[in-house]
């Protein structure tokens, strides 16, 4: 007996944006409730164990030294991977679900891989090396926050990864 398929269209962009909002929310949007819940619980655990919310709080209040000192980097470096994977998986799952809805064979190609790899590498680099901005480049003092620097470098490398991926698929 064939499993019941959901014939509801799932927007890949909406799935992506829900995952940008919170790890696991894109999976909830796609109807992957158990997987989304597992990602959400992992996000909460890493967030708590790394003191990320406290670092965000201190970053927004301009207390960049405390924002740096309070982070548990052994746990904090897991966060970008969870974040990037959640975005990538939700987007690609929505695409596959739409093909299955039309009873077509989904493509073997996955999308946004370069963006998500660049995002994860950039966020990890920014989170771990942010203190060099505080010590060496006073003009960029706002970037000495692990949160701000991780997001900025993550987004920049994410778009670089996306451009590299697009170039490779053209040639």
C-alpha positions as CSV (number, residue, x, y, z in Angstrom):
1,X,0.0,0.0,0.0
2,X,1.4,3.4,-1.0
3,X,1.9,5.9,1.8
4,X,-0.4,8.9,1.8
5,X,1.3,11.9,0.2
6,X,0.7,15.5,1.2
7,X,-0.5,17.4,-1.9
8,X,0.1,20.8,-0.3
9,X,2.7,23.0,-2.1
10,X,5.6,23.9,0.2
11,X,7.6,27.0,-0.7
12,X,11.3,26.3,-0.5
13,X,11.9,30.0,0.3
14,X,9.4,29.9,3.1
15,X,11.0,26.8,4.5
16,X,14.4,28.5,4.3
17,X,13.2,31.7,6.0
18,X,11.5,29.7,8.8
19,X,14.8,27.9,9.4
20,X,16.6,31.3,9.4
21,X,14.2,32.4,12.1
22,X,14.9,29.4,14.3
23,X,16.6,26.1,13.8
24,X,13.9,23.4,13.2
25,X,11.1,25.7,12.2
26,X,11.6,25.0,8.5
27,X,11.2,21.3,9.2
28,X,8.0,22.1,11.1
29,X,6.8,24.0,8.1
30,X,7.6,21.0,5.9
31,X,5.7,18.6,8.2
32,X,8.8,16.9,9.6
33,X,7.7,17.3,13.2
34,X,10.0,14.8,14.9
35,X,13.1,15.9,13.0
36,X,12.2,19.6,13.6
37,X,11.8,18.9,17.3
38,X,15.2,17.1,17.4
39,X,16.9,20.1,15.7
40,X,15.1,22.6,18.0
41,X,16.1,20.7,21.2
42,X,19.7,20.5,19.9
43,X,19.6,24.2,19.2
44,X,18.3,25.0,22.7
45,X,21.0,22.7,24.3
46,X,23.9,24.2,22.3
47,X,22.5,27.7,23.0
48,X,22.3,27.1,26.7
49,X,25.6,25.3,27.0
50,X,27.5,27.9,25.0
51,X,25.9,30.9,26.8
52,X,25.0,32.4,23.4
53,X,22.0,34.3,24.5
54,X,24.1,36.0,27.2
55,X,26.7,36.9,24.7
56,X,24.0,38.4,22.4
57,X,22.6,40.4,25.4
58,X,26.1,41.8,26.2
59,X,26.8,42.5,22.5
60,X,23.7,44.6,22.1
61,X,24.6,46.5,25.2
62,X,28.1,47.3,23.9
63,X,29.8,45.2,26.6
64,X,32.0,43.4,24.0
65,X,34.6,42.1,26.5
66,X,31.9,40.3,28.5
67,X,30.3,39.1,25.3
68,X,33.6,37.5,24.4
69,X,34.4,36.1,27.9
70,X,31.0,34.6,28.6
71,X,30.9,32.3,25.5
72,X,31.8,28.6,25.9
73,X,33.4,28.2,22.5
74,X,33.6,24.4,22.8
75,X,29.8,24.4,22.5
76,X,29.4,27.6,20.6
77,X,31.1,26.3,17.5
78,X,28.3,23.7,17.1
79,X,25.7,26.4,16.6
80,X,26.7,27.4,13.0
81,X,26.5,23.8,11.8
82,X,23.0,23.3,13.3
83,X,21.9,26.6,11.8
84,X,23.3,26.0,8.3
85,X,22.1,22.4,8.1
86,X,18.6,23.4,9.2
87,X,18.4,26.0,6.4
88,X,19.9,23.7,3.8
89,X,17.7,20.7,4.7
90,X,14.4,22.6,4.9
91,X,15.0,24.2,1.5
92,X,15.9,21.0,-0.3
93,X,13.2,19.0,1.4
94,X,10.5,21.4,0.3
95,X,11.8,21.1,-3.3
96,X,11.6,17.3,-3.1
97,X,8.2,17.4,-1.6
98,X,6.9,19.5,-4.5
99,X,8.3,17.0,-7.0
100,X,6.7,14.2,-5.1
101,X,3.4,16.1,-5.0
102,X,3.4,16.2,-8.8
103,X,4.4,12.5,-8.8
104,X,7.7,13.4,-10.6
105,X,11.1,12.0,-9.7
106,X,13.0,14.6,-7.6
107,X,16.3,15.8,-9.0
108,X,19.5,14.3,-7.6
109,X,21.0,17.8,-7.4
110,X,20.8,19.6,-4.1
111,X,20.7,23.4,-3.9
112,X,22.3,26.1,-1.7
113,X,25.1,23.8,-0.6
114,X,27.8,26.4,-1.3
115,X,25.8,29.0,0.6
116,X,25.3,26.8,3.6
117,X,28.9,25.6,3.7
118,X,30.2,29.2,3.4
119,X,27.7,30.3,6.1
120,X,28.9,27.6,8.5
121,X,32.6,28.2,7.8
122,X,32.2,31.9,8.0
123,X,30.2,31.8,11.2
124,X,32.7,29.5,12.9
125,X,35.6,31.6,11.7
126,X,33.8,34.8,12.9
127,X,32.8,33.4,16.3
128,X,36.3,31.9,17.0
129,X,38.5,34.8,15.7
130,X,36.3,37.8,16.5
131,X,38.6,38.9,19.3
132,X,41.3,39.9,16.7
133,X,39.0,42.8,15.7
134,X,38.9,44.0,19.4
135,X,42.7,43.8,19.8
136,X,44.0,44.9,16.4
137,X,41.5,47.0,14.5
138,X,39.9,49.6,16.7
139,X,37.8,51.0,13.8
140,X,35.9,47.7,13.6
141,X,35.3,47.5,17.4
142,X,31.6,46.5,16.9
143,X,32.8,43.4,15.1
144,X,34.7,42.2,18.1
145,X,31.4,40.6,19.3
146,X,31.3,36.9,18.6
147,X,27.7,37.2,17.5
148,X,28.0,40.2,15.1
149,X,31.3,39.0,13.7
150,X,30.0,35.5,13.2
151,X,26.9,36.6,11.4
152,X,28.7,39.1,9.2
153,X,31.5,36.8,8.1
154,X,29.0,33.9,7.8
155,X,26.8,35.9,5.4
156,X,29.7,37.1,3.4
157,X,31.2,33.6,3.0
158,X,27.8,32.2,2.4
159,X,27.3,34.4,-0.7
160,X,30.8,33.7,-1.8
161,X,30.1,30.0,-1.5
162,X,26.8,30.4,-3.5
163,X,28.6,32.3,-6.3
164,X,31.3,29.6,-6.5
165,X,28.6,26.9,-6.6
166,X,26.8,28.8,-9.4
167,X,30.1,29.1,-11.4
168,X,30.8,25.4,-11.1
169,X,27.3,24.5,-12.3
170,X,27.6,26.8,-15.3
171,X,30.9,25.3,-16.5
